[in-house]
């Protein structure tokens, strides 16, 4: 089998390559960057990424170090100089989950000029260890979002790929031609490494101006400059170390967002008019000084490290798959208004596609499996875009509603703050993890013996402690990114030696049923799972989404779930075939292939 070619060496392309390598799939990454520039990414502190906790966990499972990032511990929504409502979502580890609190609860502005509770300026005093008021809920000890510079993420991904023998990164390779046939993809590149390459599958992770998307003829409709932001990265001491801030209505200017980075660095963002007017350096400096003086009582010492202006576009490719070619990341979608995170969604694309391509490369795949990537991920991003587009006019106060809402309907202002917060924190309508309610990888009908548990079918499973048949203990999410997981809920197994419980009760029958499944699966045991009775069997996809929860051992139903997860039966593709490793192939071979244009048209 030929390798998978990934076009583009940004965070999404590198993450996809790393995930495929973990599945023992050879990968060739074609990078436009010139020779010698590998790892020398633009160190722009004003260009950062906010990753949801489950996305950060994905990177850690892949061996990508993210220690340079900051997992902040709370989110504050500032509305006026005299008031600040703290919206916290991650209490200290080991704390007890707080009861619901009134979102109207406020901290008073401290005498020293900083914001804080009874514990002093900048402290959470009033709320203790259990968290803070937020959108009428506290999320206990759940992990918080990860905020890190994009160049740092790219560097760590490259470092992780450095130990992968089956991954090649070829620089100075710009794609110029893409052709497909029934057995693979042929591409031409130009540059010092210009040549012809052969791949089993190809994924375009080459950004908003994707060459792959253009060669496939995929339409990319949407809106330009939905929002524009002025950005400043600076080093200063602010009253909320380790917390992010959304100041909704400061006395001067528009809202400002501040997010922490390592070493006392902060990224500040201000929305600016989308009419294309320039943001002058003097105007940006005035915004910086206004914000700092407002928060600290006076302008503290600070170092301005980086500035910039960026526009947020909303676009969505019509098709993400054409034959053996796929789109991912910014090549497939652009979003980011109201706090939604485009890079986070791109990394989710990579996770969703990796295990499906790996299954196809090793064992062959049905169209149902390969089409499910577009069906699942495009719907997730489309829902995010729809939510942002519907919310944007109200949040930004178009048509004078902003003034009416703030003066006449104060409750709406608070709900508005919650909506913005949800978008920035990766929860609610604007940011919550996807639930695959209409995936083609589900059984045609609910399996007999299906039961309800604390996780909906199609949602990401809860991370509970599990034990493998070899006796090793770990967390459920640590086992993702490999095989199908079959988890037995068996209270009390933790006190038994492995030689007792492995051959007792339901385990022998369940082990036999798992060994007969049509794709590789791993059997795990857990003491308990939210909402699940004893002897419940959970079927979990390699990317962590729940396929089904069954009452007891049901071999036929287990088989049906596994078969649906692989997209049904398909003819095998021999993985033992010699891989070319992405080596050059004769021009004659490329000339005999069909053009990508006709393939894309046929699949549209």
Secondary structure, DSSP 8 states (H G I E B T S, - for coil): ---EEEE--SHHHHHHHHHHHHTT--EEEE--S-TT-TT-----TTSEEEE-HHHHHHHHHTT---TTSEE-SEEEEEEETTEEEEE-----TT--------TT--EEB-TTSSBEETTEET--GGGTTS----SS---TT----EEEEHHHHHHHHHHHHTT-TTEEEE-S-EEEEEEEETTEEEEEEESTT--EEEESEEEE---TT-HHHHHHT--EEEEEEEEEEEEEEEE---SSTTEEEEE-S-SSSS-EEEEEETTTEEEEEEEE-TT-----HHHHHHHHHHHHHHHHSS----EEEEEEEEEEEEEEES-SEETTEEE-GGGTEE--GGG--HHHHHHHHHHHHHHHHHHHHHH---HHHHHHHHHHHHHHHHHHHHHHHHHHHHHTTGGGHHHHHHHH-HHHHHHHHHHHHHHHHT-HHHH-----SS-TTS-SS--TTB---SS-TTSB----EEEETTS-EEEGGGG-SSSEEEEEE-TTGGGS-HHHHTTSTTHHHHHHHHHTSSS-EEEEEES--TT--TTEEEEE-TTSBEEEEEES--HHHHHHHHHHHTTS------TTS---TT-B--HHHHHTSEEHHHHHHHH-
